[in-house]
Structures are given as C-alpha cells and as structure tokens.
Amino acid sequence: MFAVIKTGGKQYKVEVGSVLKVEKLATEVNSDVVFDEVLMIDGKIGTPFVEGAKVIATVKAHDKLKKVINFKYDKKTYYRKKGHRQQYTLIEIKEIQG
C-alpha cells in the first residue's frame, strides 16, 4: 500500500517503513506526526484530498543539509558569495489509514 502526501509545498510517495527528509517540522524527536493532506492512496485520487485518509509518521531527527554556495560574478569589480544550509526533518512512515 502506498500514498502520496503533501507537506512543505512538496509531494512525496510513501510506503509503510519508508524514511524521508521533509521540510523542517516543529515537533519533538520520537513524537508522531499526522499528515492529513493525502492526495492519493493505491490509485484512488482525491479532489483535492482523499477524505478520511491520513498518514502517521515518527520523527527521527532534525538536521541540516549540505551547504549550497551561491556565487555571483560580474567583470572584475563585483562578486558575491553566499552559503545556505536547508533544515530538514527525518521521518519514518509508521501507518497509512484510509
């Protein structure tokens, strides 16, 4: 059984036991998170969400991704170098209901 959920402005295809990195969630480690914005379960497509469906996940960790460098350069007089590390939450899918 699989589902497609929406979180952080992105869509993820998940199965029970799968581990994924999503945009940072404001929850504690080892707590459960319920995703109720389920777009599809086993081919059943919602309009826009499947009614009564939810995905339960456990938060494993909070961390930052590898640094991405943004470098702008114009001739010999101007350059700008900036770095960014995106925060994420590591979750494990525990249960799919629906």
TORKOL-4160 file (C-alpha; in steps of 0.2 Angstrom, whole numbers, padded with zeros to 4 digits, m for minus):
98
<pt num="1" X="0000" Y="0000" Z="0000"/>
<pt num="2" X="0007" Y="0017" Z="m0005"/>
<pt num="3" X="0001" Y="0035" Z="m0003"/>
<pt num="4" X="0005" Y="0052" Z="m0010"/>
<pt num="5" X="0006" Y="0066" Z="0004"/>
<pt num="6" X="0009" Y="0084" Z="0003"/>
<pt num="7" X="0020" Y="0093" Z="0016"/>
<pt num="8" X="0031" Y="0109" Z="0015"/>
<pt num="9" X="0024" Y="0113" Z="m0003"/>
<pt num="10" X="0031" Y="0096" Z="m0010"/>
<pt num="11" X="0023" Y="0080" Z="m0014"/>
<pt num="12" X="0030" Y="0063" Z="m0008"/>
<pt num="13" X="0026" Y="0045" Z="m0012"/>
<pt num="14" X="0027" Y="0035" Z="0004"/>
<pt num="15" X="0025" Y="0017" Z="0010"/>
<pt num="16" X="0025" Y="0009" Z="0027"/>
<pt num="17" X="0043" Y="0009" Z="0033"/>
<pt num="18" X="0050" Y="0022" Z="0021"/>
<pt num="19" X="0061" Y="0035" Z="0028"/>
<pt num="20" X="0062" Y="0053" Z="0020"/>
<pt num="21" X="0068" Y="0070" Z="0023"/>
<pt num="22" X="0055" Y="0083" Z="0023"/>
<pt num="23" X="0055" Y="0102" Z="0026"/>
<pt num="24" X="0058" Y="0106" Z="0045"/>
<pt num="25" X="0043" Y="0102" Z="0056"/>
<pt num="26" X="0040" Y="0110" Z="0073"/>
<pt num="27" X="0039" Y="0094" Z="0083"/>
<pt num="28" X="0049" Y="0084" Z="0095"/>
<pt num="29" X="0060" Y="0069" Z="0091"/>
<pt num="30" X="0052" Y="0052" Z="0093"/>
<pt num="31" X="0035" Y="0060" Z="0093"/>
<pt num="32" X="0021" Y="0056" Z="0080"/>
<pt num="33" X="0016" Y="0067" Z="0066"/>
<pt num="34" X="m0001" Y="0065" Z="0056"/>
<pt num="35" X="m0002" Y="0070" Z="0038"/>
<pt num="36" X="m0020" Y="0073" Z="0033"/>
<pt num="37" X="m0016" Y="0081" Z="0016"/>
<pt num="38" X="m0016" Y="0064" Z="0007"/>
<pt num="39" X="m0018" Y="0066" Z="m0012"/>
<pt num="40" X="m0019" Y="0048" Z="m0017"/>
<pt num="41" X="m0020" Y="0030" Z="m0009"/>
<pt num="42" X="m0017" Y="0015" Z="m0020"/>
<pt num="43" X="m0024" Y="0023" Z="m0036"/>
<pt num="44" X="m0038" Y="0032" Z="m0028"/>
<pt num="45" X="m0036" Y="0050" Z="m0032"/>
<pt num="46" X="m0043" Y="0064" Z="m0021"/>
<pt num="47" X="m0052" Y="0080" Z="m0026"/>
<pt num="48" X="m0040" Y="0088" Z="m0020"/>
<pt num="49" X="m0038" Y="0076" Z="m0005"/>
<pt num="50" X="m0044" Y="0059" Z="m0001"/>
<pt num="51" X="m0057" Y="0060" Z="0013"/>
<pt num="52" X="m0054" Y="0052" Z="0029"/>
<pt num="53" X="m0036" Y="0047" Z="0024"/>
<pt num="54" X="m0021" Y="0050" Z="0035"/>
<pt num="55" X="m0003" Y="0045" Z="0036"/>
<pt num="56" X="0006" Y="0043" Z="0053"/>
<pt num="57" X="0024" Y="0045" Z="0054"/>
<pt num="58" X="0038" Y="0046" Z="0068"/>
<pt num="59" X="0050" Y="0060" Z="0069"/>
<pt num="60" X="0068" Y="0053" Z="0069"/>
<pt num="61" X="0079" Y="0068" Z="0069"/>
<pt num="62" X="0081" Y="0086" Z="0064"/>
<pt num="63" X="0097" Y="0091" Z="0054"/>
<pt num="64" X="0104" Y="0102" Z="0040"/>
<pt num="65" X="0108" Y="0098" Z="0023"/>
<pt num="66" X="0125" Y="0100" Z="0014"/>
<pt num="67" X="0129" Y="0119" Z="0011"/>
<pt num="68" X="0125" Y="0126" Z="m0006"/>
<pt num="69" X="0135" Y="0140" Z="m0012"/>
<pt num="70" X="0128" Y="0154" Z="m0022"/>
<pt num="71" X="0141" Y="0164" Z="m0032"/>
<pt num="72" X="0138" Y="0180" Z="m0042"/>
<pt num="73" X="0152" Y="0187" Z="m0053"/>
<pt num="74" X="0152" Y="0202" Z="m0064"/>
<pt num="75" X="0169" Y="0208" Z="m0073"/>
<pt num="76" X="0182" Y="0212" Z="m0060"/>
<pt num="77" X="0173" Y="0224" Z="m0049"/>
<pt num="78" X="0159" Y="0214" Z="m0041"/>
<pt num="79" X="0157" Y="0197" Z="m0034"/>
<pt num="80" X="0146" Y="0190" Z="m0020"/>
<pt num="81" X="0147" Y="0173" Z="m0012"/>
<pt num="82" X="0133" Y="0167" Z="0000"/>
<pt num="83" X="0130" Y="0150" Z="0008"/>
<pt num="84" X="0114" Y="0141" Z="0013"/>
<pt num="85" X="0110" Y="0126" Z="0023"/>
<pt num="86" X="0092" Y="0120" Z="0022"/>
<pt num="87" X="0085" Y="0112" Z="0038"/>
<pt num="88" X="0075" Y="0096" Z="0037"/>
<pt num="89" X="0066" Y="0083" Z="0047"/>
<pt num="90" X="0070" Y="0065" Z="0045"/>
<pt num="91" X="0053" Y="0055" Z="0047"/>
<pt num="92" X="0049" Y="0036" Z="0046"/>
<pt num="93" X="0031" Y="0031" Z="0040"/>
<pt num="94" X="0023" Y="0021" Z="0053"/>
<pt num="95" X="0005" Y="0018" Z="0046"/>
<pt num="96" X="m0007" Y="0023" Z="0032"/>
<pt num="97" X="m0025" Y="0024" Z="0035"/>
<pt num="98" X="m0039" Y="0026" Z="0023"/>
